[in-house]
Amino acid sequence: MSEFWLISAPSDKENLQALERMNTVTSKSNLSYNTKFSIPDFKVGTLDSLVGLSDELGKLDTFAESLIKRMAQSVVEVMEDSKGKVPENLLANGGLKEKLKCLKIDLTSFVTHFEWDMAKYPAKQPLVSVVDTLAKQLAQIETDLKSRTAAYNTLKTNLENLEKKSMGNLFTRTLSDIVSKEDFVLDSEYLVTLLVIVPKPSYAQWQKTYESLSDMVVPRSTKLIAEDNEGGLFTVTLFRKVIDDFKTKAKENKFTVREFYYDEKEIKREREELSRLLSDKKQQYQTSCVALKKGSSTFPDHKVQVTPLGNPDRPAAGQTDRERESEGEGEGPLLRWLKVNFSEAFIAWIHIKALRVFVESVLRSSRPPRFSARRTVIQKWPVSLFWHIPLQKNPVTSLTSDPKYFIPLSFTVLSGVS
């Protein structure tokens, strides 16, 4: 995070000497890095219009800063597992030299080497028109940001809702990613397969007693199909007419019959929906795009490891997405949009700073500007203050105490973004 001060001063000999003294003192004391901040001459207009623009630019400045912070925070959220790479994705396009306009540079360098963009914001236009162009540009970016982040948040919410079904233990989580068609007796008029959760210490007891818990239990029909830290999920096949009796006896022995009906269409629909949402989130929004293996079922990471048994082709419910997906590199549309428009918004924000310096300079001097080439941007070093300068007369204080000199703007780049 960098802090900047913008200083404006008339370009007469006495004032320029004061600026030079300030540059010399701050440089020797290693308090700051000072550079020129070039601003073109604009069509000033009337005093009333400048007063109105001063108020409008103050509001636009605050709005622009808020917008770029929101966009930076959106980049942080979208990149998720790559937060360490966020700074390299928050850059400004060009701004150093005309031949380097296509290059992306860091935000501090853009400010310290600022050049007014005559193509986007012609200085020959009235100031009101330039400000209106900036305001419309930022308003459009904000509108697009709201719609795109709303779509992203909706996707995240839908995905989280499905992921919640796959979290927890065998008593609460969905079983659609654990069971398979082969685990059940289906389409039988007389037989039905139940799922029973058995505590781990009671495995042996279950094997010895399940056939005698009720009449008409099919011998040797139990099978362990999954387990977590607390217990295992067993199948058992019996006649339909003894279901209630079996449930009662199982409960007495601390075995829990899990209510579950195997619906192949519903399970397929749930798997496809989850795979689609995961694919959309990865491929459309994240830095590290992934292409799901064609025809595979994809499920989120789980807090509780649940391991399906007996079917090596079925994915483990605790297996991570990274292990079940083929990896690819690229940028999704949202991240690309954020990078491009963050740059546009940041560049517009610094142009607004330049306009505020110009307007306040004219209002303060009450005469046509003759100091446009002598505005200075001061990049303060961390935890350094100018009144620490070891001189009897602080050159910065001497400048700002004169009504012809002032520091109308101090700002930081990307404060508040985590």
C-alpha positions in Angstrom: 0.0 0.0 0.0 1.5 3.4 -1.1 0.5 6.8 0.2 0.7 9.9 -2.0 0.5 13.6 -1.6 -0.2 16.0 -4.5 1.3 19.5 -4.2 0.5 22.3 -6.6 2.5 25.6 -6.8 2.7 28.6 -9.2 5.7 28.5 -11.5 7.4 31.7 -10.6 11.1 31.7 -9.6 10.6 32.1 -5.8 8.1 29.3 -5.6 10.1 26.9 -7.8 13.1 27.4 -5.5 10.9 26.4 -2.5 9.9 23.2 -4.3 13.5 22.5 -5.1 14.4 22.9 -1.4 11.6 20.5 -0.4 12.8 18.0 -3.0 16.4 18.2 -1.7 15.5 17.9 2.0 13.0 15.0 1.6 15.4 13.2 -0.7 18.4 13.5 1.7 16.3 12.5 4.7 14.8 9.5 2.7 11.3 10.6 3.6 9.7 10.4 0.2 10.1 10.0 -3.5 9.0 13.1 -5.4 8.1 13.3 -9.1 6.4 15.7 -11.4 2.7 15.2 -12.0 2.0 16.7 -15.4 -1.5 18.1 -16.0 -2.5 19.9 -19.2 -4.1 23.3 -19.3 -7.9 23.1 -19.6 -10.6 25.5 -20.6 -11.3 27.1 -17.2 -14.8 28.6 -17.8 -16.5 30.7 -15.2 -15.8 30.9 -11.5 -19.2 29.6 -10.7 -18.7 26.5 -12.9 -15.4 25.8 -11.2 -17.0 26.0 -7.8 -19.6 23.5 -8.9 -17.0 21.2 -10.5 -15.0 21.3 -7.2 -18.0 19.8 -5.4 -18.8 17.3 -8.1 -15.2 16.1 -8.4 -15.0 15.6 -4.7 -18.0 13.2 -4.9 -16.7 11.5 -8.0 -13.3 11.0 -6.4 -14.9 9.2 -3.4 -17.1 7.1 -5.7 -14.2 6.1 -7.9 -12.1 5.1 -4.9 -14.9 3.0 -3.5 -15.5 1.3 -6.9 -11.8 0.3 -7.4 -11.7 -1.1 -3.8 -14.9 -3.2 -4.5 -13.4 -4.5 -7.8 -10.1 -5.3 -6.1 -12.0 -7.2 -3.4 -13.9 -9.1 -6.1 -10.6 -10.2 -7.6 -9.5 -11.5 -4.2 -12.8 -13.5 -3.9 -12.7 -14.9 -7.4 -9.1 -16.0 -7.2 -9.8 -17.9 -4.0 -6.8 -20.4 -3.9 -4.4 -17.9 -5.6 -4.7 -14.9 -3.4 -1.0 -14.5 -3.4 -1.2 -13.6 -7.1 -3.8 -10.9 -6.6 -1.3 -7.9 -6.8 0.0 -9.1 -10.2 -3.6 -9.0 -11.5 -4.3 -5.5 -10.3 -2.4 -3.4 -12.8 -2.8 -0.3 -14.9 -2.5 -0.5 -18.7 0.2 1.9 -20.1 0.8 5.4 -18.9 4.6 5.6 -19.0 5.4 6.5 -22.6 3.3 6.5 -25.7 5.2 3.5 -27.2 4.6 1.6 -23.9 0.8 2.2 -23.8 0.1 -1.5 -24.3 2.2 -2.6 -21.3 0.7 -3.3 -17.8 2.4 -1.5 -15.0 2.0 -1.5 -11.2 -0.3 1.1 -9.7 2.5 3.0 -7.9 4.5 3.4 -11.1 1.4 4.6 -12.9 0.8 7.4 -10.4 4.5 8.5 -10.2 4.8 8.5 -14.1 1.3 9.9 -14.7 0.5 11.3 -18.2 -2.8 12.7 -19.1 -4.6 10.5 -21.7 -5.5 13.0 -24.4 -7.2 10.4 -26.5 -9.8 9.4 -23.9 -10.2 12.8 -22.2 -9.3 15.6 -24.7 -8.0 18.7 -22.8 -9.5 20.9 -25.5 -13.0 20.0 -24.3 -14.7 22.1 -21.6 -13.9 20.8 -18.1 -17.6 19.9 -17.6 -17.5 17.6 -20.6 -14.3 15.8 -19.4 -15.8 15.3 -15.9 -19.0 14.0 -17.5 -17.1 11.5 -19.6 -15.3 10.2 -16.5 -18.6 10.0 -14.5 -20.4 8.0 -17.2 -17.4 5.7 -17.6 -17.3 4.8 -13.9 -21.1 4.5 -13.7 -21.1 2.0 -16.5 -18.3 0.0 -14.9 -20.3 -0.1 -11.6 -23.4 -1.2 -13.4 -21.6 -4.1 -15.1 -19.8 -5.0 -11.8 -23.1 -5.3 -10.0 -24.6 -7.6 -12.6 -21.5 -9.8 -12.9 -20.9 -10.2 -9.2 -24.6 -10.9 -8.7 -24.4 -13.8 -11.2 -21.2 -15.0 -9.5 -22.7 -14.8 -6.0 -25.9 -16.7 -7.2 -23.6 -19.4 -8.6 -21.7 -19.6 -5.3 -24.9 -19.8 -3.3 -26.4 -22.6 -5.4 -23.1 -24.5 -5.2 -22.8 -24.1 -1.5 -26.4 -25.3 -1.0 -25.5 -28.5 -2.9 -22.2 -28.9 -1.1 -24.0 -28.8 2.3 -25.8 -31.9 1.3 -22.5 -33.7 0.9 -21.1 -32.6 4.2 -21.6 -34.2 7.6 -21.7 -37.8 8.7 -23.7 -40.8 7.5 -26.7 -39.7 9.5 -27.2 -36.4 7.7 -25.3 -36.2 4.4 -26.7 -37.2 1.0 -26.1 -40.8 0.0 -26.4 -40.2 -3.7 -22.6 -40.1 -4.3 -22.1 -43.3 -2.1 -24.7 -45.8 -3.2 -25.0 -47.4 -6.6 -27.8 -49.4 -8.4 -26.0 -52.7 -7.6 -26.4 -52.1 -3.9 -30.3 -52.5 -4.0 -32.9 -55.0 -5.0 -35.1 -52.9 -7.2 -38.5 -53.4 -8.9 -39.4 -56.3 -6.6 -43.0 -56.7 -5.3 -41.9 -58.5 -2.1 -38.2 -57.6 -1.4 -36.7 -54.3 -0.4 -33.1 -53.2 0.6 -32.6 -51.0 3.6 -29.6 -49.0 4.6 -28.5 -49.4 8.2 -25.9 -47.3 10.1 -23.9 -49.4 12.5 -21.4 -47.9 15.0 -17.8 -49.2 14.4 -17.6 -51.1 17.7 -20.8 -53.0 16.8 -19.7 -54.4 13.4 -19.3 -57.9 14.8 -22.6 -57.7 16.6 -24.4 -56.6 13.4 -22.9 -59.5 11.4 -24.1 -62.0 14.1 -27.6 -60.6 14.7 -29.0 -58.9 11.6 -30.6 -62.0 10.2 -32.4 -62.7 13.5 -33.7 -59.1 14.1 -36.9 -60.1 12.3 -38.4 -62.9 10.3 -38.0 -62.9 6.6 -34.5 -61.3 6.4 -32.5 -62.6 3.4 -29.5 -64.5 4.7 -26.0 -63.1 3.8 -27.6 -60.0 2.3 -25.7 -57.4 4.2 -22.8 -55.5 2.7 -20.7 -52.6 4.0 -20.8 -49.9 1.3 -19.3 -46.9 3.1 -18.0 -45.8 6.4 -16.9 -42.6 8.2 -15.1 -42.0 11.5 -18.2 -43.0 13.5 -19.6 -46.0 11.8 -20.5 -47.9 8.6 -23.3 -48.0 6.2 -24.6 -51.5 5.6 -27.3 -52.8 3.2 -29.7 -55.5 4.2 -32.5 -57.1 2.2 -35.8 -58.4 3.6 -39.4 -58.8 2.8 -41.5 -55.6 2.7 -44.0 -56.7 5.2 -41.5 -56.9 8.1 -39.9 -53.5 7.6 -41.6 -51.9 10.6 -40.7 -54.9 12.9 -37.1 -54.8 11.6 -36.7 -51.1 12.3 -38.0 -51.5 15.8 -35.6 -54.3 16.6 -32.7 -52.5 15.0 -33.3 -49.4 17.1 -33.3 -51.6 20.2 -29.8 -52.8 19.3 -28.6 -49.2 18.5 -28.6 -49.8 14.8 -30.1 -46.9 12.8 -32.1 -47.5 9.6 -31.5 -44.6 7.3 -34.5 -43.6 5.3 -33.5 -43.7 1.6 -35.2 -44.5 -1.6 -33.0 -45.2 -4.6 -34.2 -43.0 -7.5 -31.8 -43.3 -10.3 -33.2 -40.3 -12.2 -33.1 -38.0 -9.2 -29.5 -39.1 -8.3 -28.4 -38.5 -11.9 -30.0 -35.1 -11.9 -28.3 -34.1 -8.6 -24.9 -35.3 -9.8 -25.3 -33.4 -13.1 -26.4 -30.2 -11.3 -23.4 -30.3 -9.0 -21.0 -31.1 -11.8 -22.5 -28.2 -13.9 -22.1 -25.7 -11.0 -18.6 -26.8 -10.3 -17.7 -26.6 -14.0 -19.3 -23.1 -14.3 -17.4 -21.8 -11.2 -14.1 -23.2 -12.3 -14.3 -22.6 -16.0 -16.1 -19.3 -16.1 -14.7 -17.5 -13.1 -11.5 -18.8 -11.6 -7.9 -18.3 -12.6 -7.2 -22.0 -12.8 -9.9 -23.3 -15.1 -10.6 -27.0 -15.1 -12.2 -29.2 -17.7 -14.3 -32.0 -16.0 -13.7 -35.4 -17.3 -16.4 -36.3 -19.7 -19.1 -38.4 -18.0 -17.5 -38.3 -14.5 -19.4 -37.4 -11.4 -17.8 -34.6 -9.4 -18.5 -33.9 -5.7 -17.0 -31.2 -3.4 -14.5 -31.7 -0.7 -16.0 -33.0 2.6 -15.2 -32.3 6.2 -16.0 -35.9 7.0 -14.2 -38.6 5.0 -16.7 -41.1 3.6 -15.2 -44.0 1.7 -17.4 -46.1 -0.6 -16.5 -49.8 -0.6 -16.7 -52.6 -3.1 -17.0 -50.4 -6.3 -13.6 -49.1 -7.5 -15.3 -47.2 -10.4 -17.3 -45.0 -8.0 -15.5 -41.9 -6.9 -14.7 -41.6 -3.2 -16.9 -39.0 -1.5 -14.0 -37.5 0.3 -11.8 -37.3 -2.8 -11.0 -33.7 -3.7 -12.0 -32.0 -6.9 -8.4 -31.5 -8.0 -8.0 -35.3 -7.9 -11.1 -35.9 -10.0 -10.7 -33.1 -12.6 -8.3 -32.7 -15.4 -6.4 -29.5 -15.0 -6.0 -26.6 -17.4 -4.8 -23.0 -17.3 -6.6 -19.9 -18.3 -8.7 -17.0 -17.1 -12.4 -17.0 -16.8 -14.6 -14.2 -18.2 -15.2 -12.6 -14.8 -11.6 -12.4 -13.9 -10.7 -11.0 -17.3 -13.4 -8.4 -17.0 -12.3 -7.4 -13.5 -8.7 -7.0 -14.6 -9.5 -4.9 -17.6 -12.1 -2.7 -15.9 -10.1 -2.3 -12.7 -7.4 -0.8 -14.8 -9.9 1.5 -16.5 -11.4 2.6 -13.2 -8.0 3.2 -11.6 -6.8 5.2 -14.5 -10.0 7.3 -14.4 -9.6 7.8 -10.7 -6.1 9.3 -11.1 -7.4 11.5 -13.9 -10.0 12.7 -11.4 -7.2 13.5 -8.9 -5.5 15.5 -11.6 -8.7 17.4 -12.3 -9.2 18.2 -8.6 -5.7 19.5 -8.4 -6.2 21.7 -11.4 -9.6 23.1 -10.3 -8.5 23.7 -6.7 -5.3 25.4 -8.0 -7.3 27.8 -10.1 -9.8 28.5 -7.3 -7.0 29.1 -4.8 -5.0 31.4 -7.1 -8.0 33.2 -8.6 -6.2 33.6 -11.9 -5.5 31.5 -15.0 -3.1 28.7 -14.2 0.5 29.1 -15.0 1.9 26.2 -13.0 0.5 23.1 -14.7 3.9 21.6 -15.4 5.1 22.1 -11.8 2.6 20.0 -9.8 4.4 17.4 -7.8 3.4 13.9 -6.5 5.0 12.9 -3.3 5.2 9.2 -2.5 5.6 9.0 1.3 7.6 6.2 2.7 5.9 4.2 5.4 5.8 5.6 9.0 7.6 8.8 7.9 6.2 12.3 8.4 7.4 15.5 6.9 7.6 17.4 10.1 10.5 15.1 11.0 12.6 17.0 8.6 15.6 18.4 10.6 15.3 22.0 9.6 14.3 25.2 11.4 11.9 25.9 8.6 10.1 23.0 7.1 9.9 23.5 3.3 6.6 21.6 3.1 5.2 23.8 5.9 6.4 26.9 4.3 4.7 25.9 1.0 1.4 24.9 2.5 1.1 28.0 4.8 1.2 30.3 1.8 -2.3 30.5 0.2 -0.6 30.0 -3.2 0.6 26.5 -2.1 -1.5 23.7 -0.8 -1.8 19.9 -0.6 -5.4 19.4 -1.6 -5.1 15.6 -2.0 -3.5 12.8 -0.1 -4.5 9.3 -0.9 -3.5 5.7 -0.7 -3.5 3.0 -3.4 -5.6 -0.1 -2.5 -6.0 0.5 1.2 -8.7 -1.6 2.8 -8.4 -4.6 0.4 -7.6 -7.9 2.1 
